[in-house]
Amino acid sequence: MLGGFAAAAAGGTGLLLLPGATERPGGASFIEALFTAVSALCVTGLVVVDTPGHWSSFGECVILVLIQIGGLGVMTTGAVIGLAVARRLSLRTRLTAAAEAGGGRPVNAPEVILGVLRITVLTEAAVAVILTLQFALTYGMPWDQASWYGVFHAVSAFNNAGFSLFSDNLAGFAADPVVCLSISAAVILGGLGFPVLMQLRRRPFTPLAWSLNTRLVLLGTGVLLAAGTLLVLLVESGNPRTLGPLNWPARLLAAFFQSVQTRTAGFSSINIAEMDPLSWLGMDLLMFIGGGPAGTAGGIKVTTFMVLIYVVAAELRGGASVTMLGKRLGSQVPREAITMLLAAAALVLAATGFLMAVTDFGLDVLLLETTSAFGTVGLSAGISAAIGPVGQSVLVVLMFVGRLGPLLLAAGLALRSRRSRVELPEERPIIG
């Protein structure tokens, strides 16, 4: 997976360096092409240049393809092509692709891969039709332009990318429920993760048969969406530069829309740079958590966050084991969740500290940028282009690691696992 993503990023960078990829003569610089390619492939949405103004139609097509590859996953995309061309795959390819797409190792890997493709195509097509009709009939776009804008934003939304063909992102549609809610629905579905979507498709009305993963993702997503909406609504309602000028229905819509985007999508219908630092802090937390596992979302994942909550609750109760939603967790699960949390937090804090040392920006705005990059979100106060090539390179690394995950990166870099043959004496240090 590491090699596949690196090769796809290199290929995308090469295509965006071609003279025909930009509107202006001379083509893009290397850092512009690299940053944009990695941001698209890692479905982040951070940009250092204006997407519609800088990139040509060919460049926008390259970005769209990278978004789709990144959302499906490099291994899953390769497996889909292999199934279409050769109708057969090696066992290792099938299992690796299924693990990337479904978060496990099912017996019928081709069925899982094709199921992921079916969900992706149907969702993107439905949202693209809605957006195309809205752009053409309500806003008077020519049908060819409306179709292209509809397809691009549908793919960008479902894959939680946040790239937009409007220079002000989606600020012009802040009070439009058709555009905002259809894009929000695509973002939420993509952020749930393919295992959840496939189980809901097979057993939509039997919640007792849902797996613990599905129930955790749905519960956590609902709670976090409501909390984010309430936070933005309360903090920004009095801000004349964000929600202040909108009427209350539009305020509620914009607050919900921005809460949805922290699920790692990165679209914006209000000016992020003008938001209150308290809103930034809340969005930092939501972006750090991210969406569901084995999907298009980033972050440490909702399941990791929920496991940590239940671990703390079990420790406060003095329980011998961690139980959640009628199930008992294995001893390895809390260790994995804690490792993920600490690795991700260390990475974000180290990157933030480094950027504070090499730029003139403050902690609050840099933490928003680094958390957005790690969570593959794309929400930004507009400083990505101003932090220079060194800072942009740091964000490139954060986006790459955030898409693959700290644990996957560590596992990919490890030479081999080692099992201890010695059992050491047990002793307890004082905690707290």
Secondary structure, DSSP 8 states (H G I E B T S, - for coil): -HHHHHHHHHHHHHHHTSGGGBSSTT---HHHHHHHHHHHHTT----SS-HHHHB-HHHHHHHHHHHHHHHH-HHHHHHHHHHHHTS---HHHHHHHHHHHHSS--S-HHHHHHHHHHHHHHHHHHHHHHHHHHHHHTT---HHHHHHHHHHHHHHHHTT----SSTTTTGGGTT-HHHHHHHHHHHHHHHH-HHHHHHHHH-TT-GGGS-HHHHHHHHHHHHHHHHHHHHHHHHHTT-TTTTTTS-HHHHHHHHHHHHHHTTTT---SS-GGGS-HHHHHHHHHHHHH-S-SSSS--SS-HHHHHHHHHHHHHHHHT-SS-EETTEE--THHHHHHHHHHHHHHHHHHHHHHHHHHHSS--HHHHHHHHHHHHTT-----S-GGGSHHHHHHHHHHHHHHHHH-HHHHHHHH-S-----------------
